């Protein structure tokens, strides 16, 4: 009797975490945000109940099964080292409430553990989750498109709601959703039609944001996609994108560059000056700083690598790069699987997007999570699969 009760209760826990993960992604686009597009209190409270607490319980139940599955993986250990270094940086940082920093990093850990507890490397669960969330976010994008056509914004750029109530964040999120939908291996015609309809809405939304770094990231990803998708249609699609880029540069190159470089070179130079002041320890995770460019204050570097170096110094940068390269390696090793293709698509896309904006990797839930922690969690599942298959018996 007891042997049957535990698996049933564990399965219920897995589905609760799955709902929490889906809500985390959808809530970014629909729940009210706080200052500076930070997640609102109601949204955070709902995640504590639906995701963080259930994920931690699931991870350490059944003799810490999830933790024991992940602990031997090198990428997971690098991830833990990064979190530990970030935690240590709170000692020399100047946060007035360091407990908030601890909470943010625990939320990242809970998401990674929760994803593995819910899906591990089960393709059917991952497919169902990503399709359902993708269609839901496409519906949000469609609503925002209609609202934009009725009442365009002041700068004529579409925005979303909640944590994506800014063009750059909204474009980055919707572009990532379109890419993961493109990699799902759907058999039934009705789901394929729904997938392509959702992708069309998402691409229209991204186009209306006029966010050039996301356009660039999408183009680079599509052109590299034939490396892991050998089907002829992907080669033709990549060739079509390349031809479209050439025509756009010949026809409207001035329009593409009318906003210049959006101060990115100046922000990069200011970031290097800040890094030079404390290259090894950094300022500390989550420490507030200001970069002044032409008299305008900016509160982050608009680049993931410089942001991590400013906050966590060179050790933080090296750990981040090592972890990110491990994600790419797992995706490439398993490019024959749907999960590996999703990892590669998001990895290439994020590697471009995060050079221009959204550098808050160890912060509260925001679109950066879909670009960094979702492919990382998928890569851990792939690494666990490879290790599990190499053992005589599975790790229980």
Secondary structure, DSSP 8 states (H G I E B T S, - for coil): -HHHHHHHHHHHHHHHHHHHHHHHHHHHHHS-B-GGG-B-HHHHHHHIIIIIHHHHHHHHHHHHHHHHHHHT-HHHHHHHHHHHHHHHHHHHS--TTHHHHHHHHHHHHHHHHHHHHHTTT-HHHHHHHHHHHHHHHHHHHHHHHHHHHHS--TTS----SGGG-SHHHHHHHHHHHHHHHHH----SHHHHHHHHHHHHHHHHHHHHHT-HHHHHHHHHHHHHGGGT--SHHHHHHHHHHHHHHHHHHHHHHHHHTTTTTTTHHHHHHHHHHHHHHSTTT-S-TT----EEETTEEESS-SSHHHHHHHHHHHHHHHHHHHHHHHHHHHHHHTTTSHHHHHHHHHHHHHHHHTTTS---TTSSSSHHHHHTHHHHHHHHHHHHHHHHHTSSS---
